[in-house]
Amino acid sequence: EYINEESAEIQPFVSLKSREVISISSDPVIESMKSAIDDFIKNLYLIPLNRMGIHFSSEIDSISVSSLSTIKSSGAAEGYLACLRIILHARDLLMFYGINSMIHFFDSIENGHSNPIKSRIKRQMSEFISFRNSFSDLKFKSKQPNFISHPKMKILSHILESHFSEQTNSETRVIIFSNYRESVTEIAIFLKTCSAMYKIAPLLGASSQSNSIKYKKTDQKS
């Protein structure tokens, strides 16, 4: 049985919500890394797959991880598609969650538990010089003081500052949702540097594979 917030039995318990979409200008550093990833994808995956009779749009923005699951393949093509899924996921992390999330994901491929597909990608990352250089430069920049992983961070800070300044006479709380575990930790660390008044409490699901900061259940409840 499927129900949602518009179902009759749920309606009495649903609060009214308003939604505002905020557009953010593209970041030149992110766009540069995106171009490097796109070049990586085109040369190592799309061109070989095209030779095997599996054709994709030249616009990589139109290719999604989910769309690859509908492609029937076997043999060598399946290996290329498996690698492509992983690199497209890394590209999504860069665009939606920021540079640090992407770096963490690629580092997990290079240093984490290996399998044939990850070993193949690791080798390709090392051998594709333009990608390797762009990634190395980005990792260096990410370690600089006051580095901002994604322009969303600054916008988030402004939104929170505005919200709390308007709520000076009452207690108020804010929940910030993110689908990617590592970005939750990054957001928490960033907001702690924005204001000492913020009491940050990350809510993270259990994960035995994560190397991120651990938060006890008692701390999350408080």
FISEZA-991645 format. One record per residue (C-alpha): residue number from 1; residue in three letters; x, z, y. Coordinates in pm, 1 decimal. Example, Ala and Ser with C-alpha at 12.3 -4.5 7.8 and 13.67 -1.06 7.14 Angstrom:
<recs>
{nr:1 rest:ALA c1:1230.0 c3:780.0 c2:-450.0} .
{nr:2 rest:SER c1:1367.0 c3:714.0 c2:-106.0} .
</recs>
This chain:
<recs>
{nr:1 rest:GLU c1:0.0 c3:0.0 c2:0.0} .
{nr:2 rest:TYR c1:133.4 c3:-96.4 c2:340.5} .
{nr:3 rest:ILE c1:30.8 c3:85.0 c2:656.8} .
{nr:4 rest:ASN c1:177.1 c3:85.3 c2:1006.6} .
{nr:5 rest:GLU c1:107.9 c3:253.9 c2:1338.7} .
{nr:6 rest:GLU c1:-190.9 c3:25.4 c2:1398.8} .
{nr:7 rest:SER c1:-367.3 c3:138.0 c2:1078.0} .
{nr:8 rest:ALA c1:-684.1 c3:341.8 c2:1132.0} .
{nr:9 rest:GLU c1:-559.3 c3:648.5 c2:941.7} .
{nr:10 rest:ILE c1:-239.2 c3:657.2 c2:1147.0} .
{nr:11 rest:GLN c1:-385.8 c3:588.2 c2:1491.8} .
{nr:12 rest:PRO c1:-484.0 c3:952.9 c2:1573.3} .
{nr:13 rest:PHE c1:-119.4 c3:1059.5 c2:1538.2} .
{nr:14 rest:VAL c1:47.8 c3:777.1 c2:1731.4} .
{nr:15 rest:SER c1:158.4 c3:824.1 c2:2090.5} .
{nr:16 rest:LEU c1:143.4 c3:539.3 c2:2337.7} .
{nr:17 rest:LYS c1:474.6 c3:365.1 c2:2394.6} .
{nr:18 rest:SER c1:602.7 c3:121.8 c2:2650.6} .
{nr:19 rest:ARG c1:877.5 c3:-127.9 c2:2579.4} .
{nr:20 rest:GLU c1:1122.9 c3:-272.1 c2:2826.3} .
{nr:21 rest:VAL c1:1377.2 c3:-536.5 c2:2730.0} .
{nr:22 rest:ILE c1:1700.4 c3:-518.1 c2:2929.5} .
{nr:23 rest:SER c1:1917.8 c3:-829.6 c2:2946.5} .
{nr:24 rest:ILE c1:2293.4 c3:-778.1 c2:2960.9} .
{nr:25 rest:SER c1:2551.0 c3:-1030.1 c2:3077.9} .
{nr:26 rest:SER c1:2794.6 c3:-1151.6 c2:2813.6} .
{nr:27 rest:ASP c1:3130.8 c3:-979.1 c2:2796.5} .
{nr:28 rest:PRO c1:3434.2 c3:-1214.4 c2:2818.9} .
{nr:29 rest:VAL c1:3639.0 c3:-1010.6 c2:2570.5} .
{nr:30 rest:ILE c1:3357.4 c3:-1014.9 c2:2314.9} .
{nr:31 rest:GLU c1:3294.4 c3:-1385.5 c2:2376.5} .
{nr:32 rest:SER c1:3663.0 c3:-1461.3 c2:2319.5} .
{nr:33 rest:MET c1:3663.4 c3:-1278.1 c2:1984.9} .
{nr:34 rest:LYS c1:3335.2 c3:-1445.1 c2:1892.1} .
{nr:35 rest:SER c1:3497.8 c3:-1785.9 c2:1948.3} .
{nr:36 rest:ALA c1:3787.7 c3:-1685.0 c2:1722.5} .
{nr:37 rest:ILE c1:3546.6 c3:-1578.9 c2:1447.6} .
{nr:38 rest:ASP c1:3343.9 c3:-1900.5 c2:1486.9} .
{nr:39 rest:ASP c1:3661.2 c3:-2106.9 c2:1449.3} .
{nr:40 rest:PHE c1:3746.8 c3:-1902.3 c2:1140.8} .
{nr:41 rest:ILE c1:3400.5 c3:-1964.2 c2:992.5} .
{nr:42 rest:LYS c1:3397.6 c3:-2337.5 c2:1064.0} .
{nr:43 rest:ASN c1:3740.6 c3:-2411.3 c2:918.5} .
{nr:44 rest:LEU c1:3741.3 c3:-2181.8 c2:616.8} .
{nr:45 rest:TYR c1:3376.5 c3:-2193.9 c2:508.2} .
{nr:46 rest:LEU c1:3152.4 c3:-2452.1 c2:675.0} .
{nr:47 rest:ILE c1:3383.8 c3:-2751.6 c2:635.0} .
{nr:48 rest:PRO c1:3456.8 c3:-2682.7 c2:264.1} .
{nr:49 rest:LEU c1:3087.2 c3:-2613.8 c2:195.1} .
{nr:50 rest:ASN c1:2993.6 c3:-2936.7 c2:372.0} .
{nr:51 rest:ARG c1:3223.7 c3:-3123.6 c2:131.2} .
{nr:52 rest:MET c1:3036.3 c3:-2959.5 c2:-157.1} .
{nr:53 rest:GLY c1:2703.9 c3:-3084.0 c2:-24.8} .
{nr:54 rest:ILE c1:2588.9 c3:-2758.9 c2:139.3} .
{nr:55 rest:HIS c1:2527.6 c3:-2834.8 c2:504.6} .
{nr:56 rest:PHE c1:2486.3 c3:-2595.8 c2:795.4} .
{nr:57 rest:SER c1:2407.9 c3:-2636.2 c2:1162.2} .
{nr:58 rest:SER c1:2711.8 c3:-2663.9 c2:1388.0} .
{nr:59 rest:GLU c1:2553.4 c3:-2383.2 c2:1591.5} .
{nr:60 rest:ILE c1:2668.3 c3:-2069.0 c2:1410.5} .
{nr:61 rest:ASP c1:2415.7 c3:-1861.7 c2:1608.4} .
{nr:62 rest:SER c1:2146.3 c3:-2027.3 c2:1396.3} .
{nr:63 rest:ILE c1:2304.7 c3:-1911.8 c2:1067.6} .
{nr:64 rest:SER c1:2205.2 c3:-1565.0 c2:948.8} .
{nr:65 rest:VAL c1:2314.4 c3:-1352.0 c2:655.3} .
{nr:66 rest:SER c1:1958.0 c3:-1345.9 c2:522.0} .
{nr:67 rest:SER c1:1927.5 c3:-1725.7 c2:532.4} .
{nr:68 rest:LEU c1:2222.7 c3:-1759.9 c2:292.7} .
{nr:69 rest:SER c1:2030.4 c3:-1583.8 c2:17.2} .
{nr:70 rest:THR c1:1795.1 c3:-1883.1 c2:-10.5} .
{nr:71 rest:ILE c1:2078.9 c3:-2125.6 c2:-89.7} .
{nr:72 rest:LYS c1:2122.1 c3:-2210.6 c2:-457.9} .
{nr:73 rest:SER c1:2486.7 c3:-2248.5 c2:-553.1} .
{nr:74 rest:SER c1:2734.5 c3:-2196.5 c2:-831.2} .
{nr:75 rest:GLY c1:3105.2 c3:-2215.3 c2:-900.2} .
{nr:76 rest:ALA c1:3338.7 c3:-2247.7 c2:-601.6} .
{nr:77 rest:ALA c1:3052.1 c3:-2275.1 c2:-351.5} .
{nr:78 rest:GLU c1:2927.8 c3:-1927.9 c2:-441.4} .
{nr:79 rest:GLY c1:3268.5 c3:-1781.1 c2:-352.3} .
{nr:80 rest:TYR c1:3264.0 c3:-1950.4 c2:-12.2} .
{nr:81 rest:LEU c1:2909.5 c3:-1828.4 c2:55.0} .
{nr:82 rest:ALA c1:2997.5 c3:-1472.3 c2:-46.2} .
{nr:83 rest:CYS c1:3285.4 c3:-1469.4 c2:202.7} .
{nr:84 rest:LEU c1:3065.7 c3:-1628.9 c2:469.2} .
{nr:85 rest:ARG c1:2806.0 c3:-1350.3 c2:434.1} .
{nr:86 rest:ILE c1:3070.3 c3:-1087.9 c2:502.9} .
{nr:87 rest:ILE c1:3220.6 c3:-1264.4 c2:805.1} .
{nr:88 rest:LEU c1:2875.5 c3:-1331.1 c2:953.1} .
{nr:89 rest:HIS c1:2800.6 c3:-959.7 c2:918.3} .
{nr:90 rest:ALA c1:3122.5 c3:-877.6 c2:1106.4} .
{nr:91 rest:ARG c1:3020.0 c3:-1126.7 c2:1375.3} .
{nr:92 rest:ASP c1:2680.8 c3:-954.7 c2:1409.8} .
{nr:93 rest:LEU c1:2853.2 c3:-617.2 c2:1445.6} .
{nr:94 rest:LEU c1:3066.6 c3:-755.9 c2:1727.2} .
{nr:95 rest:MET c1:2771.6 c3:-902.4 c2:1917.8} .
{nr:96 rest:PHE c1:2515.4 c3:-624.5 c2:1864.3} .
{nr:97 rest:TYR c1:2719.6 c3:-305.3 c2:1825.4} .
{nr:98 rest:GLY c1:3051.5 c3:-378.4 c2:1988.0} .
{nr:99 rest:ILE c1:3420.4 c3:-430.8 c2:1934.0} .
{nr:100 rest:ASN c1:3495.1 c3:-97.1 c2:1768.9} .
{nr:101 rest:SER c1:3224.3 c3:-143.6 c2:1505.4} .
{nr:102 rest:MET c1:3365.1 c3:-484.7 c2:1417.2} .
{nr:103 rest:ILE c1:3722.7 c3:-352.4 c2:1404.5} .
{nr:104 rest:HIS c1:3615.9 c3:-66.2 c2:1176.4} .
{nr:105 rest:PHE c1:3445.4 c3:-315.1 c2:942.4} .
{nr:106 rest:PHE c1:3746.8 c3:-547.3 c2:922.3} .
{nr:107 rest:ASP c1:3978.8 c3:-248.6 c2:874.2} .
{nr:108 rest:SER c1:3763.5 c3:-135.9 c2:581.5} .
{nr:109 rest:ILE c1:3820.8 c3:-477.7 c2:423.1} .
{nr:110 rest:GLU c1:4195.9 c3:-456.4 c2:475.1} .
{nr:111 rest:ASN c1:4241.7 c3:-92.3 c2:371.9} .
{nr:112 rest:GLY c1:3937.2 c3:0.2 c2:164.1} .
{nr:113 rest:HIS c1:3837.2 c3:-53.9 c2:-197.4} .
{nr:114 rest:SER c1:3917.0 c3:-413.5 c2:-287.7} .
{nr:115 rest:ASN c1:3743.4 c3:-680.4 c2:-495.4} .
{nr:116 rest:PRO c1:3812.6 c3:-1054.5 c2:-537.0} .
{nr:117 rest:ILE c1:3599.7 c3:-1154.5 c2:-236.3} .
{nr:118 rest:LYS c1:3748.4 c3:-891.5 c2:-2.4} .
{nr:119 rest:SER c1:4100.3 c3:-975.7 c2:-122.5} .
{nr:120 rest:ARG c1:4032.3 c3:-1339.8 c2:-43.6} .
{nr:121 rest:ILE c1:3907.7 c3:-1257.7 c2:306.8} .
{nr:122 rest:LYS c1:4202.7 c3:-1026.0 c2:367.0} .
{nr:123 rest:ARG c1:4443.7 c3:-1307.9 c2:278.0} .
{nr:124 rest:GLN c1:4254.4 c3:-1556.5 c2:495.9} .
{nr:125 rest:MET c1:4257.0 c3:-1316.9 c2:792.0} .
{nr:126 rest:SER c1:4634.2 c3:-1292.0 c2:760.9} .
{nr:127 rest:GLU c1:4695.6 c3:-1665.0 c2:719.6} .
{nr:128 rest:PHE c1:4458.7 c3:-1797.2 c2:988.5} .
{nr:129 rest:ILE c1:4695.7 c3:-1747.3 c2:1281.5} .
{nr:130 rest:SER c1:4457.1 c3:-1790.6 c2:1576.3} .
{nr:131 rest:PHE c1:4215.1 c3:-1535.4 c2:1429.0} .
{nr:132 rest:ARG c1:4494.7 c3:-1294.4 c2:1339.2} .
{nr:133 rest:ASN c1:4637.9 c3:-1305.3 c2:1691.3} .
{nr:134 rest:SER c1:4297.8 c3:-1256.7 c2:1858.7} .
{nr:135 rest:PHE c1:4215.2 c3:-965.7 c2:1630.5} .
{nr:136 rest:SER c1:4554.0 c3:-799.2 c2:1687.3} .
{nr:137 rest:ASP c1:4519.1 c3:-831.7 c2:2065.0} .
{nr:138 rest:LEU c1:4171.1 c3:-682.4 c2:2049.6} .
{nr:139 rest:LYS c1:4284.8 c3:-386.4 c2:1840.4} .
{nr:140 rest:PHE c1:4553.6 c3:-317.5 c2:2100.5} .
{nr:141 rest:LYS c1:4300.1 c3:-331.0 c2:2385.6} .
{nr:142 rest:SER c1:4061.5 c3:-100.9 c2:2198.5} .
{nr:143 rest:LYS c1:4321.5 c3:176.2 c2:2200.7} .
{nr:144 rest:GLN c1:4357.1 c3:172.6 c2:2579.8} .
{nr:145 rest:PRO c1:4211.0 c3:462.8 c2:2783.8} .
{nr:146 rest:ASN c1:3850.1 c3:419.1 c2:2900.4} .
{nr:147 rest:PHE c1:3800.0 c3:116.8 c2:2675.3} .
{nr:148 rest:ILE c1:3432.8 c3:13.2 c2:2655.9} .
{nr:149 rest:SER c1:3338.5 c3:-141.7 c2:2321.9} .
{nr:150 rest:HIS c1:3020.4 c3:-311.0 c2:2444.6} .
{nr:151 rest:PRO c1:2854.6 c3:-347.4 c2:2788.6} .
{nr:152 rest:LYS c1:2546.6 c3:-178.7 c2:2636.8} .
{nr:153 rest:MET c1:2735.9 c3:149.9 c2:2665.9} .
{nr:154 rest:LYS c1:2745.5 c3:143.1 c2:3045.7} .
{nr:155 rest:ILE c1:2379.3 c3:42.1 c2:3062.4} .
{nr:156 rest:LEU c1:2291.8 c3:328.0 c2:2827.3} .
{nr:157 rest:SER c1:2478.1 c3:572.6 c2:3048.9} .
{nr:158 rest:HIS c1:2287.4 c3:453.6 c2:3358.6} .
{nr:159 rest:ILE c1:1952.2 c3:480.2 c2:3179.0} .
{nr:160 rest:LEU c1:2021.0 c3:837.2 c2:3066.1} .
{nr:161 rest:GLU c1:2147.9 c3:940.9 c2:3406.9} .
{nr:162 rest:SER c1:1833.5 c3:803.8 c2:3568.9} .
{nr:163 rest:HIS c1:1605.8 c3:965.7 c2:3311.1} .
{nr:164 rest:PHE c1:1752.5 c3:1313.8 c2:3335.5} .
{nr:165 rest:SER c1:1769.6 c3:1303.8 c2:3714.8} .
{nr:166 rest:GLU c1:1394.1 c3:1242.8 c2:3718.6} .
{nr:167 rest:GLN c1:1327.1 c3:1529.8 c2:3475.5} .
{nr:168 rest:THR c1:1500.1 c3:1812.9 c2:3660.2} .
{nr:169 rest:ASN c1:1201.3 c3:2049.9 c2:3641.4} .
{nr:170 rest:SER c1:1129.2 c3:2018.4 c2:3270.9} .
{nr:171 rest:GLU c1:1311.2 c3:2011.8 c2:2941.1} .
{nr:172 rest:THR c1:1339.7 c3:1663.0 c2:2795.1} .
{nr:173 rest:ARG c1:1513.4 c3:1500.7 c2:2501.0} .
{nr:174 rest:VAL c1:1619.5 c3:1146.5 c2:2426.2} .
{nr:175 rest:ILE c1:1667.6 c3:975.6 c2:2090.8} .
{nr:176 rest:ILE c1:1899.7 c3:674.6 c2:2074.8} .
{nr:177 rest:PHE c1:1862.6 c3:464.5 c2:1761.0} .
{nr:178 rest:SER c1:2134.6 c3:250.4 c2:1607.1} .
{nr:179 rest:ASN c1:2129.0 c3:75.0 c2:1270.2} .
{nr:180 rest:TYR c1:2504.5 c3:93.3 c2:1213.2} .
{nr:181 rest:ARG c1:2651.0 c3:429.4 c2:1114.3} .
{nr:182 rest:GLU c1:2987.5 c3:391.8 c2:1288.2} .
{nr:183 rest:SER c1:2822.4 c3:299.8 c2:1617.7} .
{nr:184 rest:VAL c1:2633.5 c3:632.2 c2:1613.7} .
{nr:185 rest:THR c1:2963.4 c3:820.7 c2:1615.9} .
{nr:186 rest:GLU c1:3098.2 c3:591.1 c2:1888.9} .
{nr:187 rest:ILE c1:2789.1 c3:642.6 c2:2106.4} .
{nr:188 rest:ALA c1:2814.5 c3:1019.8 c2:2064.2} .
{nr:189 rest:ILE c1:3180.6 c3:1025.6 c2:2165.7} .
{nr:190 rest:PHE c1:3115.0 c3:797.5 c2:2464.1} .
{nr:191 rest:LEU c1:2825.2 c3:1006.1 c2:2596.9} .
{nr:192 rest:LYS c1:3031.7 c3:1323.6 c2:2575.4} .
{nr:193 rest:THR c1:3273.6 c3:1165.4 c2:2823.6} .
{nr:194 rest:CYS c1:2987.7 c3:1067.8 c2:3058.4} .
{nr:195 rest:SER c1:2851.7 c3:1413.5 c2:3131.9} .
{nr:196 rest:ALA c1:2923.0 c3:1768.3 c2:3022.7} .
{nr:197 rest:MET c1:2549.5 c3:1835.4 c2:3065.1} .
{nr:198 rest:TYR c1:2457.5 c3:1622.0 c2:2764.4} .
{nr:199 rest:LYS c1:2418.6 c3:1815.3 c2:2440.3} .
{nr:200 rest:ILE c1:2494.3 c3:1545.5 c2:2184.5} .
{nr:201 rest:ALA c1:2363.1 c3:1583.6 c2:1829.2} .
{nr:202 rest:PRO c1:2424.4 c3:1278.5 c2:1606.2} .
{nr:203 rest:LEU c1:2179.4 c3:1242.0 c2:1316.7} .
{nr:204 rest:LEU c1:2352.8 c3:1070.6 c2:1028.2} .
{nr:205 rest:GLY c1:2248.4 c3:1008.5 c2:671.2} .
{nr:206 rest:ALA c1:2475.3 c3:1120.2 c2:389.3} .
{nr:207 rest:SER c1:2749.2 c3:872.3 c2:301.8} .
{nr:208 rest:SER c1:3036.6 c3:937.5 c2:64.4} .
{nr:209 rest:GLN c1:3211.9 c3:618.5 c2:173.1} .
{nr:210 rest:SER c1:3229.3 c3:685.1 c2:544.1} .
{nr:211 rest:ASN c1:3549.6 c3:801.7 c2:709.0} .
{nr:212 rest:SER c1:3372.3 c3:883.2 c2:1032.8} .
{nr:213 rest:ILE c1:3322.0 c3:1227.6 c2:1181.3} .
{nr:214 rest:LYS c1:3113.3 c3:1448.8 c2:953.3} .
{nr:215 rest:TYR c1:2821.1 c3:1652.6 c2:1089.6} .
{nr:216 rest:LYS c1:2671.3 c3:1943.8 c2:897.9} .
{nr:217 rest:LYS c1:2295.3 c3:1943.9 c2:833.3} .
{nr:218 rest:THR c1:2260.8 c3:2270.6 c2:1027.3} .
{nr:219 rest:ASP c1:2425.9 c3:2113.8 c2:1332.5} .
{nr:220 rest:GLN c1:2199.3 c3:1809.6 c2:1313.2} .
{nr:221 rest:LYS c1:1885.2 c3:2024.7 c2:1288.8} .
{nr:222 rest:SER c1:1978.7 c3:2220.4 c2:1601.8} .
</recs>
